[in-house]
Amino acid sequence: MLNCSAGIDAPDTSSYLGTGGLQSNGGRGGTGGTGTGGTGGTGGTSIAQTGGTMSTSSGGSSSGGESAKGGAAPSGGRAATGGFATGAAAGASASGGRGAGGASTGGSASGGRGAGGASTGGSANGGRGAGGASTGGSANGGRGAGGASNAGSGGQGTSGSGGAATVDCNATMPTGGTQHSGNSQGGSNNLAWQIWSNQGTGTLMTFSTPAFSAAWNNSGDYLGRLGFEWGNGGKTYDQYGTITAGFTFKKTGSGGGFSYIGIYGWSTNPCVEWYIVDDSFGSMPFTPYNSGQKGSPTMIDGENYKFYSNGTNGTGGSRCNASSWTQFWSIRQKARQCGTITISDHFKGWDAAGMKLGTLLEAKILVETGGGSGSVDFAVANLQKTQ
């Protein structure tokens, strides 16, 4: 399947489907709570504020599309059949919540989702970019009337719009899943799944919540993934707002000659197969086979990533129906098994480095291995879009 040099992981040069269909991926961000300031004492100046309100974002939706025309897979390669033809459906909204704010005399702290503490006559409003006007004091984005107060600022949001989701790194696997085998796909919104291998056996367990379990046994090249499938109805990355992935996982066994755990997808016009790799069964970091570094190391989500690009012709065609295409890579310099990946920041970094994506076909949390026998259990595998 993949060639690799000694000590160096090789890139996946595979494809999964022919022309993908369309799929809805709507979702609505949460709305933060508000707080109301108190009043001053008798004869004094009333000091009150109205907390900022978190903005909401609405996810887009697309109508169902045609599945790709079937065709036989080349020997040893990936099938060029299939494609999502699932109609649009509204995505689940991220729920809002009030921040934990402590109020002192004449002041209040109102939630965005950040935890803020208020000083006298002041306020703290949570949520990134949430501004609110106060009376007798000022908050982020607002100016008080009648005098300045000591205003605190809220912290980063924990879910919905305005901030990256906080992931429970101690989350446990859900129950009641459905097991899939063979080369198959299904699901909708951010629960679109796909499993593929070119030999041996492999399975994928999916659930009604954003989680999955991938397992393989000498599968040659095995892939299991879960997330958004847009197919040919996709848009450019900047039209989706901010795309993030919250994850936590545990791995067992081995991943063969190469392995990637992170985010995966394709774009068309130009045809690009792309990876964001946060962990591997092998050593981290690594340099993708036959690739060249692009730009400088870039800090994203608290750690440096190195960008790479290479050309490939794969073994079974691409999702773009092209015989050769480009691969983009973001390789985290320190492995991790829990956190948030701000996928859109990688797209922006690639763009700045001259690595141009086209229309997005998909964005999914990925497990890919080049042999071995093992499993990865994602207790959280949650992709979100916020405007």
Sequence and secondary structure as in RCSB ss.txt:
>XXXX:A:sequence
MLNCSAGIDAPDTSSYLGTGGLQSNGGRGGTGGTGTGGTGGTGGTSIAQTGGTMSTSSGGSSSGGESAKGGAAPS
GGRAATGGFATGAAAGASASGGRGAGGASTGGSASGGRGAGGASTGGSANGGRGAGGASTGGSANGGRGAGGASN
AGSGGQGTSGSGGAATVDCNATMPTGGTQHSGNSQGGSNNLAWQIWSNQGTGTLMTFSTPAFSAAWNNSGDYLGR
LGFEWGNGGKTYDQYGTITAGFTFKKTGSGGGFSYIGIYGWSTNPCVEWYIVDDSFGSMPFTPYNSGQKGSPTMI
DGENYKFYSNGTNGTGGSRCNASSWTQFWSIRQKARQCGTITISDHFKGWDAAGMKLGTLLEAKILVETGGGSGS
VDFAVANLQKTQ
>XXXX:A:secstr
     TTS         SS        B       B     TTS   EEB       B         B      T
TS    B                   B  TT EEE SSS  B  TT EEE STT    EESS  TT   BSS   
 EE    SSSTTS     TT    SS EEEESSEEE  GGGEEEEEESSSEEEEEE SSS EEEEEES SSEEEE
EEEE GGG  BGGGG EEEEEEEEEEEE  BT EEEEEEEEEETTTEEEEEEEE SS SS   TT EEEEEEEEE
TTEEEEEEEEEE  SS  TTS SSEEEEEEEESS  SEEEEEHHHHHHHHHHTT    EE EEEEEEEEBSSEEE
EEEEEEEEEEE 
